[in-house]
Amino acid sequence: MAGVEGRVALITGASRGIGRATATLLASRGAKVMCVARSEPELADVGLEYSLADLGTPEGCAHAVAQAEQRLGPVEILVCNHGIGSAHESVVWEQQPDVWSETMRVNLDGPFHLSRLVLQGMMERQFGRIVYTSSTAGLVAEHAASAYNSSKHGLLGLMRSVAQDGGSYGITANAVLPGWVRTEMAERSARQEAKDRGITAVQVWEERAASYPPGRVVTPEEVAEMIAFLASEESSGVSGEAIRVALGSMW
């Protein structure tokens, strides 16, 4: 099977968590990987090609794509994995407009700009794989997370639009919807929840794990495996899908 061997992959949010696991996995399977994030020490530690960029701006997205193409070649796989979490949010009537705007800028505008930049080349080459990291919150809203919920719901609309617009050119677009994964973003939310409820973060994670049938949370590697399949040549029959990676749970 061809998988991803020799393909150029641009992976955002690649310095930690799901993005890092995905970058490492695709590289191990022969892809030429460009990692993008804002933290250079963590990016450098991944051990792959990397570029620093603010993916919440059109300029940052253009820089990331240009770096990948100049150093590795035309982007054939795009994994939009970067994002802002919901730990700092409030209920809708207390939500600060700047929190809403910043979340949309990063979580939804960035993936749009990145997709737009790589799609023309994918169309010309008659091949492309785009995978978006949404969340189970893209289907079932979390409490006090209107910006995060809306951005992750919106990401599914973008994904389905790309699947429709790019389908006749050999391009697929899909989204993974992880449940609770022990990433730095989720750790921040656990600390905030613990503070709000007067319990410990350990207890929060125990409760999260207990909500899944296996009694544990999802690992970054499990999400990366799904992304790797959706990025592969063998996934050509799958497009426009929102695939939950949540151990059988809604969350």
Secondary structure, 3 states (H helix, E strand, C coil): CCCCCCCEEEEECCCCHHHHHHHHHHHHCCCEEEEEECCHHHHHHHCCEEEECCCCCHHHHHHHHHHHHHHCCCCCEEEECCCCCCCCCCCHHHCCHHHHHHHHHHHHHHHHHHHHHHHHHHHHHCCEEEEEECCHHHCCCCCCCHHHHHHHHHHHHHHHHHHHHHHHHCEEEEEEEECCECCHHHHHHHHHHHHHHCCCHHHHHHHHHHCCCCCCCECHHHHHHHHHHHCCHHHCCCCCCEEEECCCCCC
